[in-house]
């Protein structure tokens, strides 16, 4: 949630009279945060750690409203947690996936939306879109209460 707030604040500095959304997604297993792997070795370690186990994907989202002088006049921050279970992976599967280049721009080293990354997922408990990187349903529900004027009969 803190990173989503920082991202939103950064945009707010140059966004007068705006509604701003910031978001950040992390993968957590055994209390450790798995970010984006910086190397093939790090991607391998991450995927091996996730193999045959359940981890959490947590996305923090922040809404900000600014006035004409860039001052923040309203804010809301929330998070969504989804549990993901991987099937056991063998060394060859992990190496083939790393060779696609896909792990390097994703927290936890995998993308559930990837053709191969999707094959690793045995079970999801929660919002699929949160695992992709943005919890659409909770975003919509929170937005309706934070910015109800967007959802009048004439604008939606």
C-alpha positions as CSV (number, residue, x, y, z in Angstrom):
1,X,0.0,0.0,0.0
2,X,2.9,2.3,0.8
3,X,4.4,1.9,-2.7
4,X,1.0,2.5,-4.3
5,X,0.7,5.7,-2.3
6,X,4.2,6.9,-3.3
7,X,3.4,6.3,-7.0
8,X,0.1,8.2,-6.7
9,X,1.8,11.1,-4.8
10,X,4.5,11.3,-7.6
11,X,1.8,11.7,-10.2
12,X,-0.3,14.2,-8.1
13,X,2.6,16.7,-8.1
14,X,1.9,17.4,-11.8
15,X,-1.8,16.7,-11.9
16,X,-4.1,19.5,-10.9
17,X,-7.8,18.8,-10.5
18,X,-7.3,15.1,-11.1
19,X,-8.3,11.7,-9.8
20,X,-5.1,9.6,-9.6
21,X,-4.7,5.8,-9.2
22,X,-1.5,4.2,-8.0
23,X,-0.9,0.5,-7.6
24,X,1.9,-1.9,-6.7
25,X,1.9,-5.7,-6.6
26,X,4.1,-8.1,-4.6
27,X,4.5,-11.8,-4.2
28,X,5.0,-13.2,-0.7
29,X,6.1,-16.6,0.5
30,X,7.4,-17.6,3.9
31,X,7.3,-13.9,4.9
32,X,9.7,-13.0,2.1
33,X,8.8,-10.5,-0.7
34,X,9.7,-11.7,-4.1
35,X,10.2,-8.8,-6.5
36,X,11.1,-8.9,-10.1
37,X,14.1,-11.2,-10.7
38,X,17.3,-9.4,-11.8
39,X,18.9,-12.5,-13.3
40,X,18.2,-16.0,-14.6
41,X,19.6,-17.4,-11.4
42,X,17.3,-15.3,-9.3
43,X,14.3,-16.3,-11.4
44,X,15.2,-19.9,-11.0
45,X,15.4,-19.6,-7.2
46,X,12.1,-17.8,-7.1
47,X,10.3,-20.4,-9.2
48,X,11.9,-23.3,-7.4
49,X,10.7,-21.7,-4.1
50,X,7.1,-21.4,-5.4
51,X,7.1,-24.9,-6.8
52,X,4.5,-27.1,-5.2
53,X,3.6,-24.4,-2.7
54,X,1.1,-21.7,-1.9
55,X,2.1,-18.1,-1.9
56,X,0.2,-14.7,-1.7
57,X,-0.1,-12.0,-4.3
58,X,-0.9,-8.7,-2.6
59,X,-1.7,-5.5,-4.5
60,X,-2.0,-2.1,-2.8
61,X,-4.1,0.5,-4.6
62,X,-4.3,4.3,-3.8
63,X,-6.9,6.8,-5.0
64,X,-6.0,10.5,-4.7
65,X,-8.0,13.6,-5.7
66,X,-6.3,16.9,-6.3
67,X,-7.5,20.5,-6.5
68,X,-6.4,23.2,-8.9
69,X,-3.2,23.8,-6.9
70,X,-2.1,20.1,-6.9
71,X,-3.2,19.8,-3.2
72,X,-4.5,16.4,-2.3
73,X,-8.1,16.8,-1.1
74,X,-9.1,13.2,-0.6
75,X,-7.3,9.8,-0.5
76,X,-8.1,6.2,0.0
77,X,-5.7,3.2,0.1
78,X,-6.6,-0.5,0.2
79,X,-5.1,-3.9,-0.6
80,X,-6.3,-7.2,-2.1
81,X,-4.7,-10.5,-1.2
82,X,-5.0,-13.6,-3.4
83,X,-3.5,-17.1,-2.6
84,X,-1.9,-19.0,-5.5
85,X,-0.8,-22.6,-5.4
86,X,1.7,-23.9,-7.9
87,X,2.0,-27.5,-9.0
88,X,5.5,-29.0,-8.5
89,X,7.9,-27.8,-11.2
90,X,10.9,-29.7,-12.5
91,X,14.2,-28.1,-13.4
92,X,13.6,-28.4,-17.1
93,X,10.2,-26.6,-16.9
94,X,11.8,-23.8,-14.9
95,X,14.7,-23.4,-17.4
96,X,12.3,-23.4,-20.4
97,X,10.2,-20.7,-18.8
98,X,13.2,-18.5,-17.9
99,X,14.4,-18.9,-21.5
100,X,11.2,-17.1,-22.7
101,X,12.3,-14.0,-20.9
102,X,8.9,-13.7,-19.2
103,X,9.9,-13.9,-15.6
104,X,12.0,-10.7,-15.6
105,X,9.3,-8.1,-15.6
106,X,7.0,-9.8,-13.0
107,X,7.0,-9.9,-9.2
108,X,7.6,-13.5,-8.2
109,X,9.2,-14.3,-11.6
110,X,6.0,-15.5,-13.2
111,X,2.9,-14.2,-15.1
112,X,-0.3,-16.1,-14.6
113,X,-1.4,-14.5,-17.9
114,X,1.5,-16.1,-19.8
115,X,0.9,-19.2,-21.7
116,X,3.5,-21.1,-19.8
117,X,3.1,-19.3,-16.4
118,X,-0.5,-20.2,-16.4
119,X,0.4,-23.9,-16.6
120,X,2.2,-23.7,-13.3
121,X,-0.9,-22.6,-11.3
122,X,-2.9,-25.4,-9.7
123,X,-5.3,-23.3,-7.7
124,X,-6.3,-19.6,-7.1
125,X,-8.1,-18.5,-4.0
126,X,-9.2,-14.9,-4.7
127,X,-9.1,-12.4,-7.6
128,X,-7.4,-13.7,-10.8
129,X,-6.9,-10.1,-11.9
130,X,-5.1,-9.3,-8.7
131,X,-2.5,-11.9,-9.7
132,X,-2.2,-10.4,-13.1
133,X,-1.4,-7.1,-11.3
134,X,-4.6,-5.1,-10.8
135,X,-7.6,-6.2,-8.7
136,X,-10.4,-5.0,-11.0
137,X,-13.4,-6.0,-9.0
138,X,-12.3,-4.4,-5.7
139,X,-11.1,-1.3,-7.7
140,X,-14.5,-0.9,-9.1
141,X,-16.2,-1.4,-5.7
142,X,-13.9,1.1,-4.0
143,X,-14.1,3.6,-6.8
144,X,-17.9,3.7,-6.5
145,X,-17.7,4.9,-2.9
146,X,-14.6,7.1,-3.4
147,X,-15.8,8.9,-6.6
148,X,-19.5,8.3,-6.9
149,X,-20.0,11.2,-9.4
150,X,-18.3,8.9,-12.0
151,X,-21.2,6.5,-11.7
152,X,-24.2,8.6,-12.3
153,X,-26.7,7.5,-15.0
154,X,-25.3,10.0,-17.5
155,X,-21.6,9.0,-17.1
156,X,-21.5,5.3,-16.9
